[in-house]
Amino acid sequence: MILNVCVKGIYLIERIADDQDENSPHYYVGQAVDIFKRWAQHCNENEQYIDKSIKKYGYTMFIFRILEKVSKESELNICETKWINHYKNKYGERQMYNLSQTQNENPHKLPKNIKSEIIQLFNEDIGRSIYAIAEKYEINWEDVMRIRKPLLKQKGLKYNNKIKNIVYVDSGETPKNWRGNKMTKSLSNKILSHNTKEVENRDIAAKCNISITDLEYFYKEYNKNDKQYNFADEI
């Protein structure tokens, strides 16, 4: 038996993490006078960025929960802002679908000329650092990775979840001189300046615009080689 219950308040949509895309947006905070009806709209419509993500990954890859019930519609805006700030402070803006209240625009949409330049850089050298490119254009590292993905396939390469690196599809070996996950010297200095006991790796990754996986790999290489790290060239 299904009860037609109308709940007014604030809700959270959380995407279940996956290894390859662990730092892309995972949280969306919303408000509604009928929360369950709003969830159905997110699953069936294609207007907001969160809607497109649900369509892409499938609704079974998302957790939906009520954060707070309110009695008056006039309370919704204040409560929504409170919860958005809570999740931004906890996980960082890059983990939020509603980045800076961007009126539901896709925050990953890049100008065509920048995308074309990045494609050209990868055509010249597919093994170059995604973080060097992200630094040059001041964009999210995930945007760079998304542009690179179809180019990898063209060159017979793919991401290996087990070793967390790019390999040849046929042999499973990592290409020689691969620098895709390398940090530039300026980025390395920024990482190390945040590396204290009080700051978690997740927060450092968000502040430095890198993935947690590559952050941990950087620490491992940096310490293993007695602080002699093979920096990526800045573009």
N, C-alpha and C positions, 0 to 999 in steps of 0.2 A: 504494500500500500504506500503510495507516494503522497506526502503532505505538501500542500501548497502554502509554504511558509514564507512570508515576506520579512526579510531582515534588513534593517537600515544600518549602515556603518562603513568601516574600513576593512579592506581585504588585502591579502598578499597572494601573489602568484609566484611560485618558486620553480625554476627549471632544475631538474635533477642533473647534477654535474656529470660530465664525461671527460675522460683523460685528455682527449685531443683538443678540447675547447674549454678548458677549465676556467679561463679568465674572461670569457665573454659574459655579457649581461645575464644574470641569473634571477634577479628579483624585480618584481613590479608591485608597487603599492597603488591601490585605487580606492575610490569611494563610490557608493551607490545607495539609492533609496531602496533597491531590491537586489541584494548581493548575489543571490543564486541566479537571477535572471541575467545579471551583468556577466557572470561567469559563462553562461551559455552564449552570450553575444561574443565574448572574446574567442570562443571556440568555433563560432560559425561565421564571423565577419572577417574582413580583411582590411581594416582601416588603419589601426594603430600598429606600431612596430611590434608590440607584444603579440598582437593577433597574428601577424605574419610569422613570428617565431613559433607560435603554437601550431600553426599550419605546417611549418617546415619540419619540426621535430615530432609532432603528434601530441595530442593532449595527455596521453598516458605518461609523457615525460615531464609533466608539471604537477606540482602539489598546490592545491588551493585551500586557503584557510582564512577564517575570520580573525582579524586582529582586534577589533573593537566594535561594539554595538553602540549606537547613539539613539537618543529618543527624539532629537530635533534635527531637522534637515539643515538648519543654520549652523550646526556644530561640525558638519562634514569637512569643510575646508580646513578649519583649524586642526582637526584630528588627523586629516590626511597629511598635512604638512609636518606634523609632529612625527608620524611614522616614517615618512620619506626621509626626514633628517636622521632618524634613528638608524635606518638601514644604510644610509650613505656613510654615517660616522662609523658604523660597525664593519662594513665591507668595502667601502670606497665607491666613488661615483661610477667607476667603470663596470661595477657589478650591477648597476641599476638600469632597467629599461627606461624608466622615466628620468633620464639624465637632465638635470637642471630645468625640469618642466618645459621640455622643448616642443610642446604642442604636438606631441606624438609623431614628430618627424623621425626618420631613420638617422640616428647619430653617426652611422658608419658611411653615409653617402659622401663621396669625395668628388671634387671638381674633375671633369674629364681630362683636363690638361695634366693634372698631377698624376692621375691614374696612368695616362699614356707614358709619362716620364718614368714612372716606376716600372712599367712593363718593359720599357727600353733598357733600364738598368739590369733587370733580370735576364733579358735576352742577351745582354753583353756578358753577364756573369750570374748564373742561376745560384751559385754558391755564396753570394755576398750576404752580409749580415742584415737581417730584417730590422734590427734595432738601429743600425746606422741609417737606414732609410727612414725609419720612424722619427729619428732625431732631426734629420735634414728637413723633412716636411712638417714636423711637429704634429704628427697624427698618431692614432692608436696603432700599436704593433700588430693587432689583429687585422686591421685594414690591410696592412702590408702582406700578412700571411694569406688573406683571402685572395688578393691579387696574384700571389705567387702560386697558389694551389693548382689552377688549371695548367700553368706553365710547367710545373713539376711533372704532370701526367704526360705532357708532350715530350718531355725528355726522358721518359721511362723511370721516373722517380716517384716515391710515395713516402708518407709519414708512417714510421713503425712505432706503434703504441708501446711495445714491449721495451725497446731501448730508448724511446723518446727522442728519436732522431730520424733524419731523412736517409733512405736507402734506395738502391736500385731495385726495381720490381723483380727482375730476373735473378739476380745474384744475392740480394739481401744485404749487400755490402754498402757501407757509407762512402760516398764519392770522396776522392782525394781533394785536399785543400777546401773542405767544406767549412764555411764560416757562418752559416745561417743563424746559429744561436749565440754567436760571439758578441761580446760587449765592446763598445768603443772605450777609449781611455777616459773620456769625459763622463760617459755613463757609468763606468766602473767607479770613478771617484764619487759620483752621486750615490751609488749603492752603498759604498763603504761608509759614507758620512751618515747614513741612516742605520747602519748595522750596530745596534746596541741591544742590550738585554731587554730593554723596555719596549722595543718595537718588534712586532711579529713579522715573519716573512711575507704573509699575505699583504700586510700594510706597506711593506717596502716595495713589493712587486707593483702594487697599485700606484704608489708615489713615483716610482721610476719607470712606469710604463713598460713592464716586462712580464713574462709569465713566471709563475712560481717554480715550475719545473726548471726553466733555464736559470732562474736565480740560484736555486740550490746547486745546479751544475756549475755555475760560476764560482760559488764558494768552494766547492770541492776542488776544482782546477786551480783556483787562486792559492789555496792553502797547500795543496799537494805539491805544487811547484815552488814553494817558498816565496809566494807573492810575485813570481815571475809568470805573468799571464800573457798569452798571445792575443793582444788586442785586435779588434776588427778595425779596418781603416775607416775613417770618417769620410763621408761623401761631400 
